[in-house]
Amino acid sequence: MTKEKKSTTIDNDFSSEDARHRSGISIQELEKLMQTRDHEGIKQLNDIYDGLSDIEQKLKTNLITDLSNDEIDLSIRIAAFGRNEILQKPSTTFLCLLFDALKNWTCITLIICGIISFVLLFYHPNGETIEAKIKPKETNVEWIEDV
């Protein structure tokens, strides 16, 4: 219980500006460093930050053992740099996917042809044809092809 009280008071004591000042490096500097690639990035890392060891000290981390599990350190990092999370997009519903598929002309054409084929299955002209007199009466299983 005492740990919870400590972490909440520590969260309130550190503003984001104070936490960034303690870290010695800003988010913009980290973004700029991450955007530079190849030899230019290595040169910038060595010239401006004196290599990985300086960034390691500014970020208060260890390249071998990683971040500490200290609650105070974690709250300072969150105040300085924000949470390191990727927001999850809401999933697309089935109806949205269906309406997106209906924008495709090939799907529209196939659906229309299927409906026409299914309707023509049940259409019988009033007059008898020659085939009806010649063929014996069979069970109507033509609908299986359309389904």
N, CA, C and O of each residue as an XYZ file, in Angstrom:
588
protein
N       0.794     -1.187      0.000
C       0.000      0.000      0.000
C       0.843      1.259      0.000
O       0.476      2.263     -0.611
N       1.947      1.203      0.672
C       2.805      2.385      0.716
C       3.431      2.658     -0.638
O       3.674      3.811     -0.995
N       3.694      1.602     -1.394
C       4.258      1.797     -2.731
C       3.282      2.547     -3.627
O       3.688      3.409     -4.406
N       1.984      2.219     -3.517
C       0.996      2.899     -4.341
C       0.939      4.381     -4.010
O       0.832      5.216     -4.909
N       1.011      4.713     -2.724
C       0.976      6.118     -2.335
C       2.212      6.849     -2.824
O       2.127      7.990     -3.278
N       3.379      6.182     -2.731
C       4.611      6.809     -3.193
C       4.561      7.100     -4.686
O       4.923      8.192     -5.125
N       4.110      6.115     -5.469
C       4.112      6.302     -6.916
C       3.131      7.388     -7.340
O       3.390      8.109     -8.304
N       2.004      7.517     -6.634
C       1.065      8.570     -7.015
C       1.596      9.943     -6.649
O       1.386     10.904     -7.389
N       2.281     10.052     -5.518
C       2.838     11.358     -5.167
C       3.993     11.706     -6.080
O       4.201     12.875     -6.405
N       4.743     10.706     -6.495
C       5.849     10.963     -7.411
C       5.309     11.383     -8.766
O       5.862     12.281     -9.401
N       4.218     10.737     -9.225
C       3.619     11.131    -10.498
C       3.170     12.582    -10.465
O       3.280     13.299    -11.460
N       2.665     13.009     -9.318
C       2.188     14.381     -9.207
C       3.331     15.368     -9.051
O       3.200     16.522     -9.458
N       4.460     14.940     -8.467
C       5.582     15.837     -8.229
C       6.316     16.196     -9.512
O       6.827     17.310     -9.629
N       6.383     15.285    -10.478
C       7.144     15.517    -11.698
C       6.223     15.972    -12.815
O       5.283     15.273    -13.192
N       6.508     17.145    -13.332
C       5.799     17.562    -14.538
C       6.551     16.993    -15.731
O       7.672     16.504    -15.591
N       5.938     17.059    -16.895
C       6.606     16.514    -18.080
C       7.849     17.324    -18.421
O       8.843     16.760    -18.877
N       7.810     18.644    -18.209
C       8.990     19.476    -18.486
C      10.126     19.136    -17.533
O      11.282     19.040    -17.946
N       9.799     18.954    -16.261
C      10.818     18.611    -15.272
C      11.435     17.252    -15.586
O      12.647     17.071    -15.469
N      10.601     16.306    -15.983
C      11.096     14.966    -16.307
C      11.978     15.002    -17.550
O      12.998     14.314    -17.598
N      11.601     15.795    -18.558
C      12.430     15.911    -19.765
C      13.760     16.572    -19.447
O      14.793     16.200    -20.002
N      13.734     17.557    -18.548
C      14.967     18.244    -18.159
C      15.909     17.278    -17.434
O      17.124     17.331    -17.626
N      15.350     16.402    -16.607
C      16.174     15.421    -15.890
C      16.796     14.400    -16.837
O      17.902     13.919    -16.589
N      16.092     14.065    -17.924
C      16.626     13.045    -18.829
C      17.771     13.575    -19.671
O      18.658     12.805    -20.040
N      17.785     14.859    -19.988
C      18.883     15.433    -20.749
C      18.736     15.308    -22.251
O      19.620     15.745    -22.988
N      17.654     14.729    -22.723
C      17.414     14.602    -24.163
C      15.914     14.742    -24.397
O      15.107     14.236    -23.617
N      15.551     15.422    -25.460
C      14.128     15.660    -25.721
C      13.583     14.643    -26.724
O      14.332     13.920    -27.381
N      12.277     14.614    -26.815
C      11.625     13.713    -27.768
C      11.984     14.105    -29.194
O      12.197     13.243    -30.046
N      12.050     15.404    -29.452
C      12.386     15.875    -30.796
C      13.793     15.437    -31.194
O      14.026     15.062    -32.343
N      14.733     15.485    -30.247
C      16.100     15.042    -30.544
C      16.133     13.550    -30.850
O      16.841     13.113    -31.758
N      15.369     12.772    -30.094
C      15.309     11.330    -30.354
C      14.662     11.040    -31.710
O      15.123     10.163    -32.440
N      13.598     11.769    -32.049
C      12.952     11.577    -33.353
C      13.901     11.925    -34.491
O      13.972     11.209    -35.490
N      14.632     13.032    -34.335
C      15.578     13.448    -35.373
C      16.688     12.412    -35.538
O      17.110     12.116    -36.656
N      17.153     11.870    -34.425
C      18.200     10.850    -34.473
C      17.695      9.572    -35.135
O      18.431      8.925    -35.880
N      16.444      9.207    -34.869
C      15.884      7.987    -35.455
C      15.594      8.151    -36.947
O      15.593      7.165    -37.685
N      15.348      9.376    -37.398
C      15.036      9.602    -38.810
C      16.279      9.618    -39.685
O      16.190      9.338    -40.880
N      17.425      9.937    -39.121
C      18.654      9.925    -39.926
C      19.164      8.497    -40.006
O      19.197      7.783    -39.004
N      19.556      8.091    -41.186
C      19.970      6.704    -41.431
C      21.382      6.660    -42.003
O      21.992      7.692    -42.282
N      21.877      5.462    -42.168
C      23.162      5.172    -42.806
C      24.319      5.868    -42.086
O      24.315      6.003    -40.862
N      25.299      6.302    -42.861
C      26.516      6.896    -42.295
C      26.234      8.249    -41.651
O      26.902      8.639    -40.694
N      25.249      8.959    -42.176
C      24.904     10.263    -41.612
C      24.387     10.115    -40.177
O      24.715     10.930    -39.314
N      23.597      9.099    -39.925
C      23.081      8.845    -38.583
C      24.179      8.472    -37.608
O      24.176      8.913    -36.459
N      25.118      7.659    -38.067
C      26.243      7.271    -37.204
C      27.115      8.479    -36.908
O      27.586      8.653    -35.784
N      27.331      9.317    -37.923
C      28.136     10.520    -37.732
C      27.456     11.463    -36.739
O      28.111     12.014    -35.853
N      26.146     11.647    -36.887
C      25.406     12.513    -35.970
C      25.431     11.940    -34.557
O      25.560     12.690    -33.589
N      25.310     10.643    -34.428
C      25.350      9.995    -33.121
C      26.689     10.223    -32.442
O      26.741     10.508    -31.245
N      27.772     10.100    -33.200
C      29.103     10.274    -32.620
C      29.446     11.738    -32.375
O      30.071     12.057    -31.363
N      29.048     12.642    -33.284
C      29.407     14.054    -33.143
C      28.600     14.755    -32.054
O      29.166     15.408    -31.177
N      27.297     14.618    -32.112
C      26.436     15.368    -31.193
C      26.330     14.691    -29.830
O      26.376     15.359    -28.797
N      26.188     13.375    -29.826
C      25.910     12.669    -28.572
C      27.089     11.859    -28.045
O      26.933     11.149    -27.052
N      28.240     11.935    -28.657
C      29.427     11.179    -28.233
C      29.171      9.677    -28.168
O      29.667      9.006    -27.263
N      28.415      9.151    -29.100
C      28.192      7.715    -29.207
C      27.042      7.217    -28.359
O      26.290      7.993    -27.769
N      26.926      5.899    -28.314
C      25.825      5.266    -27.589
C      25.920      5.449    -26.085
O      24.898      5.500    -25.402
N      27.133      5.548    -25.561
C      27.289      5.648    -24.107
C      26.653      6.925    -23.566
O      26.082      6.914    -22.475
N      26.745      8.036    -24.320
C      26.143      9.290    -23.869
C      24.616      9.195    -23.885
O      23.957      9.650    -22.950
N      24.060      8.612    -24.931
C      22.602      8.446    -24.984
C      22.152      7.479    -23.897
O      21.093      7.662    -23.297
N      22.945      6.467    -23.650
C      22.631      5.514    -22.584
C      22.548      6.226    -21.240
O      21.646      5.947    -20.451
N      23.471      7.138    -20.970
C      23.452      7.879    -19.709
C      22.286      8.862    -19.664
O      21.642      9.007    -18.624
N      22.004      9.543    -20.785
C      20.908     10.510    -20.803
C      19.552      9.838    -20.619
O      18.661     10.394    -19.976
N      19.400      8.667    -21.172
C      18.140      7.940    -21.026
C      18.086      7.112    -19.748
O      17.065      6.496    -19.443
N      19.190      7.101    -19.002
C      19.294      6.352    -17.740
C      18.879      4.892    -17.930
O      17.977      4.381    -17.265
N      19.569      4.254    -18.856
C      19.313      2.853    -19.145
C      20.641      2.126    -19.241
O      21.698      2.739    -19.099
N      20.595      0.839    -19.478
C      21.792      0.033    -19.633
C      21.608     -0.801    -20.892
O      20.581     -1.459    -21.060
N      22.603     -0.775    -21.780
C      22.482     -1.502    -23.041
C      22.486     -3.012    -22.844
O      22.035     -3.747    -23.722
N      22.980     -3.480    -21.720
C      23.048     -4.922    -21.475
C      21.857     -5.398    -20.649
O      21.216     -6.389    -20.998
N      21.558     -4.695    -19.552
C      20.500     -5.164    -18.653
C      19.152     -4.507    -18.898
O      18.168     -4.889    -18.264
N      19.073     -3.532    -19.799
C      17.814     -2.883    -20.177
C      17.351     -1.914    -19.083
O      18.161     -1.464    -18.273
N      16.079     -1.598    -19.054
C      15.525     -0.644    -18.102
C      15.408     -1.260    -16.720
O      15.305     -2.478    -16.570
N      15.424     -0.392    -15.710
C      15.228     -0.890    -14.348
C      13.737     -1.084    -14.097
O      12.903     -0.532    -14.814
N      13.410     -1.865    -13.083
C      12.015     -2.126    -12.735
C      11.512     -1.172    -11.660
O      10.481     -1.434    -11.040
N      12.211     -0.090    -11.433
C      11.862      0.862    -10.389
C      10.620      1.657    -10.794
O      10.550      2.187    -11.903
N       9.638      1.736     -9.885
C       8.396      2.460    -10.165
C       8.645      3.952    -10.345
O       8.010      4.594    -11.181
N       9.564      4.499     -9.568
C       9.870      5.925     -9.657
C      10.462      6.243    -11.024
O      10.059      7.205    -11.678
N      11.416      5.428    -11.445
C      12.048      5.623    -12.752
C      11.023      5.502    -13.880
O      11.057      6.264    -14.845
N      10.121      4.545    -13.748
C       9.083      4.354    -14.762
C       8.158      5.565    -14.843
O       7.802      6.003    -15.938
N       7.767      6.106    -13.695
C       6.871      7.268    -13.716
C       7.568      8.490    -14.302
O       6.925      9.300    -14.970
N       8.866      8.639    -14.066
C       9.621      9.750    -14.651
C       9.689      9.581    -16.169
O       9.521     10.550    -16.910
N       9.933      8.357    -16.631
C       9.994      8.098    -18.075
C       8.654      8.375    -18.750
O       8.612      8.961    -19.831
N       7.568      7.957    -18.121
C       6.241      8.190    -18.699
C       5.942      9.683    -18.746
O       5.356     10.171    -19.712
N       6.344     10.412    -17.698
C       6.122     11.864    -17.687
C       6.957     12.552    -18.763
O       6.504     13.518    -19.377
N       8.168     12.061    -18.994
C       9.065     12.705    -19.958
C       8.729     12.344    -21.399
O       8.678     13.222    -22.260
N       8.501     11.075    -21.666
C       8.386     10.615    -23.053
C       7.018     10.055    -23.411
O       6.759      9.791    -24.585
N       6.146      9.867    -22.449
C       4.840      9.272    -22.718
C       4.934      7.751    -22.707
O       6.014      7.178    -22.569
N       3.786      7.119    -22.856
C       3.753      5.649    -22.869
C       4.224      5.131    -24.217
O       3.964      5.741    -25.254
N       4.912      4.015    -24.194
C       5.404      3.387    -25.415
C       4.400      2.320    -25.843
O       4.632      1.122    -25.681
N       3.285      2.783    -26.389
C       2.221      1.877    -26.790
C       1.754      2.214    -28.197
O       1.746      3.377    -28.602
N       1.372      1.201    -28.924
C       0.768      1.387    -30.240
C      -0.736      1.235    -30.060
O      -1.216      0.195    -29.610
N      -1.472      2.278    -30.414
C      -2.917      2.230    -30.259
C      -3.515      1.258    -31.267
O      -3.103      1.202    -32.426
N      -4.486      0.505    -30.801
C      -5.108     -0.500    -31.652
C      -6.274      0.124    -32.409
O      -7.125      0.792    -31.821
N      -6.301     -0.101    -33.722
C      -7.400      0.403    -34.534
C      -8.643     -0.437    -34.266
O      -8.542     -1.642    -34.033
N      -9.819      0.196    -34.300
C     -11.034     -0.612    -34.163
C     -11.184     -1.523    -35.379
O     -10.904     -1.125    -36.509
N     -11.625     -2.734    -35.126
C     -11.740     -3.695    -36.224
C     -12.916     -3.328    -37.131
O     -13.883     -2.703    -36.697
N     -12.812     -3.726    -38.387
C     -13.839     -3.437    -39.380
C     -14.957     -4.463    -39.263
O     -14.701     -5.662    -39.152
N     -16.184     -3.993    -39.288
C     -17.318     -4.903    -39.161
C     -17.547     -5.652    -40.470
O     -17.042     -5.266    -41.525
N     -18.313     -6.720    -40.376
C     -18.601     -7.534    -41.550
C     -19.382     -6.741    -42.594
O     -19.127     -6.866    -43.791
N     -20.332     -5.924    -42.139
C     -21.129     -5.142    -43.096
C     -20.271     -4.127    -43.839
O     -20.489     -3.888    -45.026
N     -19.297     -3.526    -43.157
C     -18.395     -2.590    -43.845
C     -17.579     -3.318    -44.903
O     -17.380     -2.800    -46.002
N     -17.106     -4.517    -44.577
C     -16.360     -5.306    -45.556
C     -17.249     -5.689    -46.738
O     -16.802     -5.696    -47.885
N     -18.514     -6.006    -46.447
C     -19.456     -6.371    -47.502
C     -19.714     -5.187    -48.429
O     -19.716     -5.343    -49.650
N     -19.931     -4.008    -47.859
C     -20.170     -2.823    -48.686
C     -18.928     -2.441    -49.480
O     -19.043     -1.952    -50.604
N     -17.751     -2.656    -48.918
C     -16.517     -2.403    -49.673
C     -16.395     -3.353    -50.858
O     -15.946     -2.963    -51.936
N     -16.801     -4.610    -50.649
C     -16.736     -5.586    -51.740
C     -17.744     -5.253    -52.833
O     -17.509     -5.545    -54.006
N     -18.854     -4.649    -52.459
C     -19.872     -4.307    -53.457
C     -19.463     -3.132    -54.335
O     -20.149     -2.830    -55.311
N     -18.380     -2.476    -54.017
C     -17.875     -1.390    -54.860
C     -17.101     -1.932    -56.066
O     -16.803     -1.188    -57.000
N     -16.782     -3.211    -56.043
C     -16.038     -3.850    -57.119
C     -17.011     -4.256    -58.233
O     -18.000     -4.942    -57.975
N     -16.730     -3.831    -59.468
C     -17.627     -4.115    -60.593
C     -17.709     -5.602    -60.906
O     -18.753     -6.079    -61.353
N     -16.647     -6.330    -60.684
C     -16.681     -7.773    -60.942
C     -17.667     -8.453    -60.001
O     -18.445     -9.306    -60.428
N     -17.641     -8.083    -58.729
C     -18.582     -8.667    -57.766
C     -20.014     -8.296    -58.114
O     -20.913     -9.132    -58.027
N     -20.227     -7.055    -58.505
C     -21.577     -6.607    -58.872
C     -22.092     -7.407    -60.061
O     -23.242     -7.847    -60.063
N     -21.249     -7.597    -61.071
C     -21.648     -8.351    -62.264
C     -21.974     -9.797    -61.909
O     -22.973    -10.338    -62.384
N     -21.157    -10.423    -61.090
C     -21.411    -11.813    -60.702
C     -22.691    -11.949    -59.887
O     -23.430    -12.920    -60.056
N     -22.961    -10.996    -59.013
C     -24.188    -11.045    -58.212
C     -25.410    -10.891    -59.105
O     -26.395    -11.612    -58.940
N     -25.355     -9.962    -60.045
C     -26.488     -9.756    -60.964
C     -26.716    -10.996    -61.820
O     -27.858    -11.414    -62.008
N     -25.646    -11.586    -62.339
C     -25.787    -12.812    -63.148
C     -26.354    -13.953    -62.318
O     -27.167    -14.732    -62.816
N     -25.944    -14.064    -61.076
C     -26.478    -15.105    -60.203
C     -27.956    -14.920    -59.929
O     -28.710    -15.893    -59.913
N     -28.378    -13.684    -59.714
C     -29.798    -13.408    -59.473
C     -30.623    -13.716    -60.719
O     -31.689    -14.324    -60.629
N     -30.129    -13.299    -61.872
C     -30.843    -13.580    -63.134
C     -30.956    -15.084    -63.356
O     -32.019    -15.571    -63.740
N     -29.884    -15.819    -63.121
C     -29.904    -17.274    -63.306
C     -30.891    -17.932    -62.347
O     -31.600    -18.863    -62.729
N     -30.940    -17.460    -61.122
C     -31.847    -18.035    -60.130
C     -33.301    -17.726    -60.473
O     -34.170    -18.579    -60.292
N     -33.579    -16.514    -60.967
C     -34.946    -16.137    -61.344
C     -35.392    -16.924    -62.566
O     -36.535    -17.380    -62.618
N     -34.517    -17.093    -63.550
C     -34.879    -17.835    -64.761
C     -35.146    -19.310    -64.475
O     -35.828    -19.974    -65.255
N     -34.631    -19.818    -63.394
C     -34.885    -21.202    -63.016
C     -36.372    -21.431    -62.770
O     -36.911    -22.469    -63.155
N     -37.029    -20.484    -62.141
C     -38.434    -20.649    -61.786
C     -39.388    -20.126    -62.857
O     -40.603    -20.273    -62.728
N     -38.859    -19.529    -63.890
C     -39.714    -19.009    -64.965
C     -40.023    -20.129    -65.951
O     -39.117    -20.721    -66.537
N     -41.293    -20.409    -66.125
C     -41.740    -21.398    -67.110
C     -42.794    -20.725    -67.987
O     -43.761    -20.158    -67.478
N     -42.601    -20.789    -69.316
C     -43.623    -20.192    -70.190
C     -44.934    -20.970    -70.090
O     -44.942    -22.149    -69.736
N     -46.027    -20.306    -70.402
C     -47.354    -20.927    -70.283
C     -47.545    -22.094    -71.240
O     -48.186    -23.082    -70.881
N     -47.012    -22.002    -72.432
C     -47.193    -23.066    -73.411
C     -46.201    -24.194    -73.197
O     -45.095    -23.983    -72.701
N     -46.618    -25.406    -73.581
C     -45.709    -26.533    -73.480
C     -44.752    -26.520    -74.658
O     -45.107    -26.100    -75.759
N     -43.574    -26.970    -74.422
C     -42.586    -27.049    -75.487
C     -42.545    -28.468    -76.023
O     -43.144    -29.376    -75.446
N     -41.847    -28.650    -77.111
C     -41.711    -29.971    -77.717
C     -40.934    -30.891    -76.788
O     -41.228    -32.082    -76.693
N     -39.947    -30.336    -76.106
C     -39.139    -31.158    -75.206
C     -39.979    -31.744    -74.083
O     -39.726    -32.866    -73.645
N     -40.970    -31.005    -73.612
C     -41.806    -31.491    -72.514
C     -42.625    -32.702    -72.943
O     -42.903    -33.576    -72.123
N     -43.021    -32.770    -74.232
C     -43.797    -33.910    -74.710
C     -42.913    -35.134    -74.902
O     -43.357    -36.262    -74.683
N     -41.677    -34.921    -75.305
C     -40.786    -36.035    -75.586
C     -40.207    -36.616    -74.302
O     -40.186    -37.833    -74.120
N     -39.734    -35.736    -73.404
C     -39.084    -36.207    -72.176
C     -40.120    -36.659    -71.161
O     -41.172    -36.037    -71.017
N     -39.819    -37.737    -70.463
C     -40.719    -38.129    -69.379
C     -40.594    -37.139    -68.210
O     -39.608    -36.408    -68.115
N     -41.554    -37.122    -67.364
C     -41.576    -36.204    -66.222
C     -40.471    -36.600    -65.252
O     -40.421    -37.742    -64.794
N     -39.576    -35.648    -64.937
C     -38.467    -35.891    -64.005
C     -38.576    -34.926    -62.831
O     -39.293    -33.926    -62.881
N     -37.865    -35.249    -61.805
C     -37.830    -34.337    -60.659
C     -37.013    -33.105    -61.018
O     -36.012    -33.190    -61.730
N     -37.450    -31.982    -60.523
C     -36.789    -30.719    -60.830
C     -35.597    -30.521    -59.880
O     -35.762    -30.143    -58.720
N     -34.410    -30.783    -60.400
C     -33.189    -30.582    -59.612
C     -32.281    -29.547    -60.257
O     -31.090    -29.482    -59.953
N     -32.841    -28.742    -61.144
C     -32.035    -27.737    -61.832
C     -31.540    -26.651    -60.879
O     -30.518    -26.016    -61.136
N     -32.251    -26.442    -59.795
C     -31.891    -25.380    -58.863
C     -30.548    -25.634    -58.189
O     -29.928    -24.699    -57.682
N     -30.090    -26.887    -58.176
C     -28.821    -27.205    -57.522
C     -27.666    -26.493    -58.213
O     -26.734    -26.048    -57.544
N     -27.709    -26.378    -59.524
C     -26.653    -25.692    -60.263
C     -26.568    -24.229    -59.865
O     -25.469    -23.688    -59.739
N     -27.704    -23.580    -59.664
C     -27.708    -22.163    -59.333
C     -27.231    -21.904    -57.909
O     -26.604    -20.881    -57.633
N     -27.522    -22.811    -57.032
C     -27.107    -22.611    -55.645
C     -25.619    -22.838    -55.561
O     -25.037    -22.725    -54.483
